[in-house]
Structures are given as C-alpha cells and as structure tokens.
Amino acid sequence: MLTHHSYLILSAILFSLGALGVLIRRNAIIIFMCIEMMLNSVNLAFVSLSKYLGNIDGQIFVFFIMTVAAAEAAVGLALMIAFYNNRESVEVEDLNVMKW
Amino acid sequence: METIAIPAVNLAAIMPETVLSVVGMILLLINVFLPTEKKAYLGYLSLIGIAVSLFYTMNGWGTPQEGFNGSVLLDNFSHFFNVIFLLCSALTILIADQYVQREECNHGELYPLILFATTGMMFMASGTDLMTIFLGLEVLSIALYILAGFARNNVKSNEAGLKYFLLGAFSTCFLLYGMALTYGATGTTKIAGIAQFIAQNSILSKNPILLVGMLLMAVGFSFKIAAAPFHMWTPDVYEGAPTPITAFMSAGPKAAGFAAFLRVFLVALPMFKAEWTSLLWALAVLTMTFGNITAIYQNNIKRMLAYSSIAHAGYALVGFVAANEVGVAGILFYLLSYTFMNLGAFAIIILVGKKGEPNNNVSDYAGLSVKHPALALAMSVFLFSLMGIPPTAGFVGKFYLFSGAIKSGYIWLAIIGVLNSAASVYYYLRVMVFMYMKAPEEDFAWLKVTPAFFVTVVIAIAGVLVLGVAPQYFLKLAQIAVMI
C-alpha cells in the first residue's frame, strides 16, 4: 500500500543519497548530477505533500524549482567548461590553486 | 478540479526590481553593438537604472505595497535593505571598469549581471512567500556564480566560480528541503500563513517535521551569510573572484541573506524562538571566533578581508540572537555601514593591485603612506571602521548589536563579541603598520586614481563618518524598518 508516507520516505532516501554523492564523489559533473538528484527529491516531496494536503502551492513550487535547476545547469556546465579549458580536468582535486 | 484565481497585479510592489531587470535586459542588447573599449558606457547606463530604482525605493518609504497575492511585500524593511543593495551595486559598478580593463576581461555582461543579482537580492528582502524568497535567492546566486568566474582566462577565477557553484547549489538543496518540510507541516508557503497556522495549532511547536524544516532552512541561509561552519567556500571564492565582485559579494548578498533569514525566522517562526536563538547563539560564537582567528594568519589581503567578513557576519548574528528591537535594528544599521567600509577598502585594494594582482599581500602595502598619503588615510578610516573604533560607523553598529544582546540577557555573547572585536584589531592594524611604519619598497607608479574611484572612496568615507558621527537619523530609520 502506497501512502504519502512512502513518497516522503523515498524522497528522504533520494536526498540523502544525493548528499552522500556530493560528499564522496570526486568529479564535478557527477557532483552536479547528485545535486540535481537532491533537487528532484525535493520536487517529489513537494508534489506528494501537495497531493496529501490538497493544496496546489507545492506543485507550483515544483515548476519554479525545475526552471531554476535548468538555469543552474546551463551556468554550472559553462563554468566547468571554462575550468576545463584552463586545467584540462573537472576533478575536484584540481580545484586547488587557492589554499589557506 | 481546483481553479486558480488570478491574483491582483500590483506593479508598485515590484517597481524597484522591475526597473533594474528591464534596464539589465536593455543593456544586454546594447552590449552586442558596443566595441570592447566602450563597455564602460554600460556602467554609466546601469547607474542611471540604479538611480531610478533608488528613487522608487525612497519614494515608497512609509507606504507598504503588497502584491501578487501576498507573495511580495514592499515594506520599510525591504526599502531599507533595497537601499543597501543599490548602494552596494552602484559602488561596485564604479570600481569595476578600471579593474576589468586592467585584467582584460572587459565583457559588457558584467553590468547587467550585477543588476540582475541586485534584483534577486531585492526579491529576497521583499519576498513574503517561501517561493519568492527562493526565486530571489536563485536569481542572485546564478548571477553571482557567473560573476565569480567572470575572468574566464584566469584559473583562480574559474576555480572560484566552480567552487561557489557546487557549494551554492548544494546548500540551496538544503534550503529547499527545509521549505518543503515547512510546507508539509503547515500547508502553506506564505510566511504570514505559516505564522498563523503555527499560532493556531500550538501542538505543532512540538512537531519534529517543522523543527527539521527550520534547521534545514537555517543551514541554507547560514551558507548565504557565510556563517561558520558553513563558511568554507568564502575565503577561496573571495580570493579568486575578480576584486570588484568580491567587494560586491561581501556586502550585498550577505545583507540579502540576512534579510530573508530575518523575515522567515522573525515573522514565520516566532514560536520556535527558544530553539533558534540557542542555535544561532552557537553559530554566532563559532562564526566570530573562527573568522577572527583565521584572519590573523592571512597574508593575502583579499583572503584576510574574506575571513574578516565571516567575523562580521558573526557580529550581525549577535543582533539576531538578541531578536529584540535594538538588536535587529542594529543588524540593519551594521549591514549598511559594512557596505560603506568594505567597498571602500576593496576600492583601495583594486587601486593598489597590479595586473593579475601579484601584489595582494599585506606586505605589498609597505610605505603606501609615503607615496600616497590620501589613499593610506582613506584605507585607515575603513580599517578603523572595520575594527569598530569611534567615531566610525563600525563602532556604532557594533555598539547597538552588543547592547541589543545585553538587553535580551545574553551577557556572555556580548562579552565574546567584544573580545573578538579586540582580537580583530591585530590583523587590521598590521595593514596600517605596513602602510605607515615601513619604508616603501615600490614606487606605486602604476597607481592611478580615476574620477570613478575618487567618487567611490569619497562616498564610502562620507558614509562611514556620517553613520559614525550622527547615527541617530539612520538608526531611527532602521528601527522603523524592523517593525515587520
């Protein structure tokens, strides 16, 4: 039996997996994919809560999150290309010009 | 089938933002037809846009405008913050031109991006719906990611942009998850609605979902204001980003983060005051102490100011913990004065820097007072203000923040704040020791004060001194503004 609880739990699992991925993966593009997964888990939470509450606000929020995620992807990939042009790498270990 | 009522459109509620974004879009079009050496005209045009926006902001003081079904509220609180943002972007634009020409990254997109970032900040301050706040935050952040990586042939700038992007997007996810949980617990994304719902259902104040939602939102906002332990991006991004952008980031977006943070926590979650004040107490102490202690070890002046900006976020958090009229008005006042002093200091850093900024170390300021006494004096005024020494704005701001904390009974917090402020004197004074007590090693022949820089430094000094000598008027405005 699928209740809204199941969706919320799934969303929490996806969110944690995404966060874990951001912390342990070393390639900027994969990190970015993990961030997208976290955003989508938020979308899932919003949609299921919206359905559960019978309130449309959550679904509208999802549209905004998707739009913003698309804009973020455009900017993020452009930044990675700029970095790749200079360092020939998108590994986060190579983000090491500045150190304290 | 639920129908969606089209809400009444009240353009007056978003007038300052509209002006800026329209001007920004027009500038993007003009940019296409402008040759590289004439990009500075875009800067002058954007200053006109900022002036018009400032006019609408000033004009609207005292008459709150609500619009878009209660998702935007242009009240005195957002007016006050709008002035900070507009000042910050105007001063940034004034100092940007010389820098981008020197560093050969004179792309015209700089000015529209600054305007868009300012639009985002304004929406963060005037948003009364979690959705508006999120959108404002993202408009700001996406523009800032590009701006941080603006010098695209410079590895440091690339790295700053990419780091800021990855960590910024990561923190936004936490903020969003917090918003989703808050929405789930209360059934609305309107800030006033959340407050009302919690007040009516007091059982909710024990609800773990709402508590976790609040914590996650606090994490997201703390990242934006660079509070420890969510500050790790700050030094690298501030060091690598083009210097005018560093100046912009350290003042404007921090203020915007505080605006949204304050509105969400003071208006929507006053029932959780006991929880979030103890959380913010710890954050404030950590932020101040960490920022100041690490700043002591820095040689690069941009990095030093980055750590000092972390410390300053900590001082402002002291006023947030106090959460009374004096403390919160103190935050507004402090952020305004911080804009003046920090942009002034960064303007001088840009002037002293050579191409590629190989000489950004504190020791490179040796003997500046011999060659350029006026600049050294101006830098000293800004540094005194950052230390918090009277009669500068920094002193008055800190005074109100700490007295707010004492008024609410947080004596220890105020003591830790004052001790921190004393520790910070060391690293600010070090710059002055180099400027005044060492013999010059260079002739500073490359240093050229253009009219734009002259105006910036004069405005900044005037701001620092006026706010420091006669703060009553501005403090009164801040106190009116915080009645949200």
HADDOCK unambig.tbl for C-alpha pairs under 7 A between the chains (distance, minus, plus):
assign (segid A and resid 32 and name CA) (segid B and resid 166 and name CA) 6.89 0.50 0.50
assign (segid A and resid 35 and name CA) (segid B and resid 169 and name CA) 6.88 0.50 0.50
assign (segid A and resid 35 and name CA) (segid B and resid 170 and name CA) 6.00 0.50 0.50
assign (segid A and resid 38 and name CA) (segid B and resid 173 and name CA) 6.24 0.50 0.50
assign (segid A and resid 39 and name CA) (segid B and resid 173 and name CA) 5.81 0.50 0.50
assign (segid A and resid 42 and name CA) (segid B and resid 176 and name CA) 6.70 0.50 0.50
assign (segid A and resid 42 and name CA) (segid B and resid 177 and name CA) 5.56 0.50 0.50
assign (segid A and resid 42 and name CA) (segid B and resid 180 and name CA) 6.77 0.50 0.50
assign (segid A and resid 45 and name CA) (segid B and resid 180 and name CA) 6.58 0.50 0.50
assign (segid A and resid 46 and name CA) (segid B and resid 180 and name CA) 5.71 0.50 0.50
assign (segid A and resid 49 and name CA) (segid B and resid 184 and name CA) 5.61 0.50 0.50
assign (segid A and resid 53 and name CA) (segid B and resid 187 and name CA) 6.43 0.50 0.50
assign (segid A and resid 61 and name CA) (segid B and resid 131 and name CA) 6.39 0.50 0.50
assign (segid A and resid 68 and name CA) (segid B and resid 138 and name CA) 6.98 0.50 0.50
assign (segid A and resid 72 and name CA) (segid B and resid 142 and name CA) 6.48 0.50 0.50
assign (segid A and resid 75 and name CA) (segid B and resid 146 and name CA) 6.96 0.50 0.50
assign (segid A and resid 76 and name CA) (segid B and resid 165 and name CA) 6.47 0.50 0.50
assign (segid A and resid 79 and name CA) (segid B and resid 149 and name CA) 7.00 0.50 0.50
assign (segid A and resid 79 and name CA) (segid B and resid 158 and name CA) 6.79 0.50 0.50
assign (segid A and resid 79 and name CA) (segid B and resid 161 and name CA) 6.61 0.50 0.50
assign (segid A and resid 79 and name CA) (segid B and resid 162 and name CA) 5.83 0.50 0.50
assign (segid A and resid 80 and name CA) (segid B and resid 162 and name CA) 6.56 0.50 0.50
assign (segid A and resid 82 and name CA) (segid B and resid 152 and name CA) 6.24 0.50 0.50
assign (segid A and resid 82 and name CA) (segid B and resid 158 and name CA) 6.42 0.50 0.50
assign (segid A and resid 83 and name CA) (segid B and resid 155 and name CA) 6.90 0.50 0.50
assign (segid A and resid 83 and name CA) (segid B and resid 158 and name CA) 5.21 0.50 0.50
assign (segid A and resid 83 and name CA) (segid B and resid 159 and name CA) 6.68 0.50 0.50
assign (segid A and resid 86 and name CA) (segid B and resid 155 and name CA) 6.22 0.50 0.50
assign (segid A and resid 95 and name CA) (segid B and resid 159 and name CA) 5.85 0.50 0.50
assign (segid A and resid 97 and name CA) (segid B and resid 156 and name CA) 6.43 0.50 0.50
assign (segid A and resid 98 and name CA) (segid B and resid 236 and name CA) 6.17 0.50 0.50
